[in-house]
Amino acid sequence: MRPLNKIAVFGLGKLGACIAATLAARGFQVLGVDIDPEKVRRINAGEAPVEEPLLAETIRKGRGCLRATSDVNEARDTDASCYIPPSPSLLDGSFSTEFLLRAMQPMARAVRAAGNQGHIFVVNSTTTPGSMRGVILPMLEHETGWTCGREFGLCYNPEFIALGDVVRGLLEPDMVLIGESDANSGQRLADLYQRYNTNHPHVARMSLTSAELTKISVNSFITMKISFTNQLRLIAGKFPDANIHDMLAAIGCDSRIGSKYLRAGLSFGGPCFPRDNRLVSYVARRHGLEAPLAEATDRVNEATKHALAEQVAALVQPGDTVLLLGMAYRPHTYIVEESAGLYLAHHLKQRGCRVLVHDYQAKPENSPSLIEFENLDSPEALPKDARPKAVALCCPWPQYRDVVLPTGAQVIDPWGLRRDA
Ligand SMILES: NC(=O)c1ccc[n+]([C@@H]2O[C@H](COP(=O)([O-])OP(=O)(O)OC[C@H]3O[C@@H](n4cnc5c(N)ncnc54)[C@H](O)[C@@H]3O)[C@@H](O)[C@H]2O)c1
């Protein structure tokens, strides 16, 4: 069985750049392909094309094995090609395959022209279940004129990473998920992971559609756990002597439940959790079913954001100043998509408040939706004329534990970070 040594990585964004860099650092010959010339330039200059902890060091480590290009033809002789372009959500909750098709079609033609039989196409972007078998596979057979599972292979191989922890998450996953068109392709990809991972994860191999369903089910289950804690936090808040942190610490000790993602806090956000969970609802609806658990998870998440906004709004009047700490959807990333902080900032601004915001990474330069608020360089460096009536800790950056908060302000700390809240 021919090992996968030369790998093309299409899409050098937040996830793809880390996949390319970690593969190269582990000794694979990697060719990154992106339509964005700046990302290509940065990789070739040995620089990180996106902000992500450990990425720059990993690129430097793998530099002799990593190159990038915008020319698909340069990738035609590789053993496998991985695809990580965007797969944006459509209005009905399904994910678009448009970017995947645009990346894969020219490569399929190039592989065919090179007579590169045995090539494996690996999709890492999240897809709507059924797309691999119903859209991607027929397109590849059409463009190559070959039969999938015979002259080329197809795998679905999503990664379970969190932004801010992508490099470690790729190298040390709990589980590697492989959907395969045929056993030979799945085995070759599993062998690659044996040389790539620095731990010994469970490798779960299955059909293409089983893997597509499994990917979104993992995220849907995790978000269900988060919504459970948020629902419980709101209920416990009605009892003066109930402490949600004590309660969840005990509940998480039951090994049937487990303590991961069972921490009191705020809503989930970011580019994966909310939309993967909504995709579960879409898939159920599309097949004449309901997914009440996924829908309730989403509803509780929206209610959690709303409850926070109401809690803060009850403490202030129009014209008052509010300080929001933590705008990213989780610590160690700059992404603010669907974050609790962003929701609250909009809500308070609409109510006529002056909104000061701070985050250690999310800044107007990398997150344009923050431009409309007053962004602070330091959580302690307030404008001279600002006297916040309330401070809300929206994202649990550990540094917020010890910052000096403005005197006289009411502190809202859903994460239980501070002793003075
Ligand atoms: N970011 C995450 O946390 C995460 C986690 C799990 C899964 N995913 C999935 O990974 C995929 C990519 O996410 P991301 O956050 O890395 O996106 P991103 O927007 O940061 O990066 C996508 C990259 O693909 C490039 N691209 C677009 N069309 C291309 C083409 N035809 N050929 C080559 N390159 C092309 C873009 O220029 C960009 O550099 C999505 O499907 C997402 O659902 C992301």
The ligand as an ORCA input file, in Angstrom:
! r2SCAN-3c Opt
* xyz 0 1
  N     -11.938     27.388     12.308
  C     -12.382     26.372     13.035
  O     -12.425     26.409     14.277
  C     -12.836     25.100     12.367
  C     -12.979     23.937     13.149
  C     -13.424     22.777     12.544
  C     -13.778     22.817     11.207
  N     -13.640     23.966     10.478
  C     -14.019     23.950      9.076
  O     -12.882     24.213      8.274
  C     -13.273     24.946      7.109
  C     -12.376     26.148      6.963
  O     -12.491     26.958      8.123
  P     -11.423     28.083      8.437
  O     -11.878     28.698      9.716
  O     -10.042     27.568      8.336
  O     -11.713     29.099      7.208
  P     -10.858     30.358      6.743
  O     -11.839     31.279      6.110
  O     -10.004     30.861      7.850
  O      -9.872     29.767      5.609
  C     -10.305     29.286      4.380
  C      -9.157     29.437      3.368
  O      -9.534     28.788      2.167
  C      -9.047     29.567      1.087
  N      -9.738     29.204     -0.138
  C     -10.981     29.547     -0.548
  N     -11.242     29.006     -1.763
  C     -10.147     28.300     -2.124
  C      -9.802     27.543     -3.265
  N     -10.641     27.401     -4.294
  N      -8.585     26.969     -3.326
  C      -7.703     27.122     -2.309
  N      -7.966     27.838     -1.195
  C      -9.180     28.422     -1.102
  C      -9.255     30.999      1.545
  O      -8.477     31.925      0.799
  C      -8.822     30.879      3.008
  O      -7.432     31.093      3.145
  C     -14.764     25.272      7.295
  O     -15.524     24.327      6.595
  C     -15.000     25.075      8.749
  O     -16.302     24.671      9.022
  C     -13.155     25.109     11.020
*
